Amino acid sequence: MATVNLSDYKPLQTQHADSFRIGIVVSEWNSFVTHNLRDAALEILKAEGVVDENIEVFKVPGAFELNYASMQLCKEKKFDAVIAVGCVIRGETPHFDFVCQAVAQGIKDCNVLTDTPTVFCVLTDDTQEQSVARSGGNLGNKGVEAAVTALQMIDFRKNLSVKKGDIGFGKI
C-alpha cells in the first residue's frame, strides 16, 4: 500500500487548454468515491484553463460500463481526451477480479484502437477505507492524477502531430 500522497499537484500551466475538449465517464457504483474523483479532476482541468463548456460528464451504472461509454466517446472524435472514473472494491467472490481485468482491458483498447487518449482513473481496492484514502483522503486523490495525465496526453498527441508534419510522416 502506498504511504505517501500521490496527488501533489503542481500547476502545469498548460498552453491552449481553453481549446481542449474532455469527456469524463463516471461510474455511479460506489459514488461516494467516484464523485470525489470526478470533482478533483474537474477542479484541476478548470485550474489549468479548460473551460466548462468544453468538459462533458457522462454517468454510467458501474465500472464495467466504462468501457462501452469511453469507446463511444473516443469513436466520436469530439474529445481530445477521455477520463474513465470508477471504483471496484473487493468482495467475497471472484467478481472483483473479472470486473477489474475487463475494465483495464477495455480502457487499454480505447487507447490502442482509437486516436483519443483515454485515462484509467479506476480504483481497484481491497477495502472501502483504501478507496476513501485514494479519493481525497490521506493518500490524495487519483482524480487529480487523471486530470494531469489527460492534459499531458493531449499535449503529447498535439506535439506528435506537429513533429510528424515537420518530417513528412503520414498519418498512422
N, C-alpha and C positions, 0 to 999 in steps of 0.2 A: 504494500500500500504506500502511496506517495506520502511524504511527510512535509512537503513544502507547498506553498501556494503556487499553483502552476499558471495562474492567470494574471500575473503582474503586468498590467497594461502600460505600455509606453506609447504615446501618440506617434503614429506613423507619418502624419502629415501627407496623406495620400493626395496625389495630384489628380485633378479632374474627377474626384469622387462624386461630384454633383451630377455627373452624367451616368454613373453606374446604375444598373438595374439589378436588383437582387430579389430572388424568391426564397422565402423561408417556409418550409413544410414542417408543421409541428404536430406531433402525436398528442392526442388528448389523454391517452392512457398514462397514468402517473403524472397528471397535470400539475400536482404540487411541486414537481421537479421541472417538467418541460416548460412551464410558463416562466420559471425563473431563468432557464437557459435562453428562451426566446427574448425575454426582456433585456437580458445582458447583451445579447447580440445586437438588438435594436439600438441600445444605448451607444455601443461602440460605433456602429455604422453611422449613426447620426453625428457623433462626435467627430468622425473623420470626414464628414461633409456629404454623405449620401442623403439626398432629400427624401422626405416622407413619401411623396408620390411615386418615387422610384423603388420603393420597397413594398412587396406584396406578401402577406402572410396567409397561408392556407392550412386548414385544420384537417387532420385525418384521424380515424378512430384509434389506431395503435401503431406500434413501431413497424410491424410487418407491412403496413400500407404506405410507409415512407417510400419504399422502392417504386411503386407504381406512380405515385404523385410526383416524385422527384424526376423520374424518367419522362413523364409527360411534360413537365416544365422545361426540361432540357431539350426535348424534341421541338418545342415551340420556338426555340431560338430567340426568345424575347428577353431572356435574362443573361447578364454577364456572369452570374454565379448563382448556385442554389445551395442553401444550407438545410440539411435534414436533421431535425431535432427530435430526439426520442429518449426514452428511459426504459430499460428492461431490468427488472430486479429478480434475482434467482428465487425460485420457489422449490417445491419438493419433488418436481418431476423434471424430465429432460427437456420439457418445452422451452425453457430458457436457452439451452444450447442451440436448438433448432432455429428459434427466432433470431438470436444474435448472429448466427452464421449466415442466415438468409439475408438479414438486413445489411450486414457488412458486404456480402457478395453483390447485393442489389445496388448499393451506393458505388461500389467499385465498378459495376457495369455502366453506370451513368458516366463515370469518368473515362472509361475505355471506349464506349460506343458512341459518345457524343462529344461535341467540342465545348460543352459547358462544364466548367469546374464545379464539382458537387462535393460539399464539405460534410464529413461524417461527424455529427455532434450528437451521438447516441451513447448515453451512459449505459454500461453493462456491468452492474454492480451486484455483489453478493447480498447486500443488505440495504434497507431504506436509509439507514444512517450514512452509508457510504455515498449514496446518491445525493443526499442533502448536503454533505460536505463538499461535493463537486458541483453543486448548483447554487453557490452563493455562501456556502459555509466556510469552514476553516481551510479548505483546500482550493478555494477560489471558485470560479465559475467557468465551466467549459464553453459556455455561450460566448464569453469574451474571446477565447481562443478561436472559436469557429468564425466569428466575425473578422478577426485579424487574418485568419487563413484565407477567407473568401477574398478579402481585399488584396492580399499578396498574390493569390492565384489569378485574379483579374489582371493585376499588373504584369504578372509573368506572361499571360496569354497575349496581352496587348504588346508587350516588348518583343515577344517571339514573332508576332505578325510583322512588326516593323523590321526586325532583323532578317526575316525570310524575304521581305520585299527588297531589302538593301542588297542581298547577294543573289537574287534571281531564282530562289526556290519557288516552286508552285505550291498549291495547297496540298496538305496531306490528305 
